[in-house]
Amino acid sequence: MRRPRKPESNAAEADERTVRTAALALLAGRDFGRAELVRRLERRGYPPDAILAAVEGLVAERLLSESRFVEQFIRAHAGRGQGPARIRAELRERGVPAEEIDTGLESSTEDWAALARETRRRRFGVSPPGDFRERARQSRFLQYRGFSAEHIRAALGPGDDIEP
């Protein structure tokens, strides 16, 4: 026969179990970074100590992985035509540690220059910019998308024949 538990420990266990269930429901939709998942659970009004215990348990069980989230995020946002600078900024906003971001971007197999060329082609067509004003406009667009000057030069081609 079971012994009845103390009410305090049962309530604490129920809270942690409830938080874990809510976290798993969120993770079923998509991957989250640790900080982003904690913020989501806090917004739902769960107690901070139960959130931390549940998140630690998910990390220990490898159901929550910062590196997997970063890898998936980079792949998805590169597929949308975003460059490494923009991806880095968005990951930083989500509370991902800088070391994880750097590791993820370094291990990424993306060819950023080719992605910049493809993004420019989709937006502006096949022909290269004809004058300085158009080149500057396309350059600003690619810079906004998060590509470096090197990637932009590769995407726009040589500008020696364009007069200012």
N, C-alpha and C positions, 0 to 999 in steps of 0.2 A: 504494500500500500504506500502511496506517495505521502511524503510529509509536506504540509503546507509551507510555502515560502513566506518570508517576511514581506510585508507590503511595500517597503521602500525599495528593496532589491528587485522585486517583481515589476514595479513601476519603471525603475531605471532600465531593466532589461527590455521591457516593452517599448520604451522610448528608443533605445538603440536598435531594436528590431524594426520599429516603424521607420526610423531614419534610414536604415539599411535597405528596406523595401522601397522607400522613396528614391534613394540613390540608384538602386538597380533599375527602377522604372525610367529614370532619366538616362542612364547609360544604355538602356535598350534602344533608345532613339538614335543616339550618336555618342561618340567618344567625347569626354570632357577632360580638361586639365584639372589637376587637383584643386587649385584655388578657385576656379570657375564653379566646380561642383560644390565646394563649400559655400560659396556665395549664394548659389541657387537654393541650397538647403536652408541657409540662414534666412533667406527671403520668405521661405515657407513657415518660419517661426519655430523651427526645431531648436532644442537647447544646444549650445556650443559644445559642451563636453560629449554629448551623444553623437553629434556630427563628427567630431574628431575621432572618436572611437570607431564609428562606422566606416569612415574614410580610411583609417589605418588598417582596418580589417580587409577592406576591398583592395588596398595596395598589397597587403600581405598575400592575398589570394590571387594576385595578378589580374584582377577584374578591372582595376584602374591603373593605367600606365601613362605616365607623362610622356615618355619617349614615343609610345604608340600614337598618342594624341597628336604630338608634334609632327610625326611622319605623315599621318593621315591629313592633317591640316595643310601641310606644305603641298602635298599631292593635289588636294582639292582646290586650293587657291591658285596654284600654278595652272591648273586646268581651266581656270577662269581668266587666265591671262595676267595674273599679278606677279610682280617681280619680288626678289628676295627682300628688298628694303621694306616694302609694304607688308609682306608676310611677317617679317620680324616685328614691325610695329604692332600689328594686330595680335600677335602672340604675346607680346609684352603687356598689352592692354588686358589680356585674359589672365595675367598673373603667372605666366610660365617663366621659370628661372632662365636667366640669360645663357647659362651653360647648356641647358637643354636645347634652346633655340639654336645656338651656335653648332652644336653637335648635329642637330637635325638638318640644318642647311648645308653643312659640310658633307654629310653622308648622302644628301639628296642626289639623285641621278639626273636631275633636270639640267638641260642645256639652256641656260638663261638667255644667251644671245639668240639662239634659234627661237625661243619663246617670244622674245621681244620682236623679232622679225615677223613672226606669225601674228602677234597681236597688232602690230602696225598694219600688216596686210589686211587683216579682217576689218579694221576700222577705216583705213584710207585707200584700200585698193592696192593693185599690184605695182603700179608705176611709182617710182621714187619721187620725192618732193621736187618740184620744178624751180622754186625760188627760195630765197632766204626766209621769207615770212612763213611759207608753208613748212619749211624744214624746222623752224623754231616752234611752230604750232604742234607738229608731230612729236618733236622732242619733249615739249612740255607734257603732252599726253602720256608719253612713255615714262617720264619722270614721275608723274602723278601715280602711275600704275606700279611704281616701285622698282624700276630698272635703273642700274648705275649708268654713268656716262659711257663706260666701255660698252655696255649692252646696247645703249642707244646708238652709239656710233656704228656698231655692227648692224643694227636694224635699219638705219637710214642710208648706209653706204657712204662712199667718199663724197665729201661736199666741196671738193676742189673746184668743180666746174660751176658752182653757184655763186653769183655775184650778190653782194649785200645791197 
